[in-house]
Amino acid sequence: MKEYVVEITEVLQHQETVKAHSKNEAINAVREKYKNEDVILNDENITDLRFDVLEVKKKLFDRER
């Protein structure tokens, strides 16, 4: 039997509307809301989920023959 290293990647997205004088101000306002946990992402916000094999390790000793 082989041993595999599998990487799990989740991408979560959420759109937040804020009033601001500039793009940077808008980003900072949303960043602050996120930092203060006023915006919380969860499994409902998953937009991409991948499972990738990164490495196949040597065959392990198989006791069953």
C-alpha positions as CSV (number, residue, x, y, z in Angstrom):
1,M,0.0,0.0,0.0
2,K,1.3,3.5,-0.8
3,E,1.1,6.6,1.4
4,Y,-0.2,9.8,-0.2
5,V,0.1,13.4,0.9
6,V,-3.2,15.2,-0.1
7,E,-3.6,18.9,0.1
8,I,-7.1,20.4,0.8
9,T,-7.7,23.9,-0.5
10,E,-10.9,25.9,0.3
11,V,-11.7,29.2,-1.2
12,L,-14.3,31.3,0.6
13,Q,-15.8,34.5,-0.7
14,H,-18.3,37.1,0.5
15,Q,-19.3,40.5,-0.8
16,E,-19.8,43.3,1.6
17,T,-21.1,46.8,0.7
18,V,-19.7,49.8,2.4
19,K,-19.7,53.6,1.8
20,A,-16.2,55.1,1.5
21,H,-14.4,57.9,-0.3
22,S,-11.9,55.6,-2.0
23,K,-11.1,52.0,-2.8
24,N,-8.5,51.9,0.0
25,E,-10.9,53.3,2.5
26,A,-13.5,50.7,1.5
27,I,-11.0,47.8,1.8
28,N,-9.8,49.1,5.2
29,A,-13.4,49.4,6.4
30,V,-14.2,45.8,5.4
31,R,-10.9,44.5,6.7
32,E,-11.8,46.1,10.1
33,K,-15.2,44.5,10.1
34,Y,-13.6,41.2,9.3
35,K,-11.0,41.7,12.0
36,N,-13.8,42.5,14.5
37,E,-15.7,39.4,13.4
38,D,-18.6,41.5,12.1
39,V,-18.1,39.5,8.9
40,I,-17.7,35.7,9.4
41,L,-17.1,33.3,6.5
42,N,-18.3,29.7,6.8
43,D,-19.1,26.7,4.7
44,E,-22.0,28.6,2.9
45,N,-19.3,30.9,1.4
46,I,-17.2,28.2,-0.2
47,T,-16.7,28.9,-3.9
48,D,-14.0,26.4,-4.6
49,L,-12.8,23.1,-3.0
50,R,-9.9,21.1,-4.3
51,F,-8.1,17.9,-3.2
52,D,-4.7,17.5,-4.8
53,V,-2.1,14.8,-4.3
54,L,1.2,16.4,-3.6
55,E,3.4,13.4,-3.1
56,V,3.3,9.6,-3.3
57,K,5.5,8.1,-0.7
58,K,7.2,4.7,-0.9
59,K,5.2,1.6,-0.7
60,L,4.6,0.7,3.0
61,F,5.1,-2.9,4.1
62,D,1.9,-4.8,3.6
63,R,1.5,-7.5,6.2
64,E,-1.3,-9.2,4.2
65,R,-0.1,-11.4,1.4
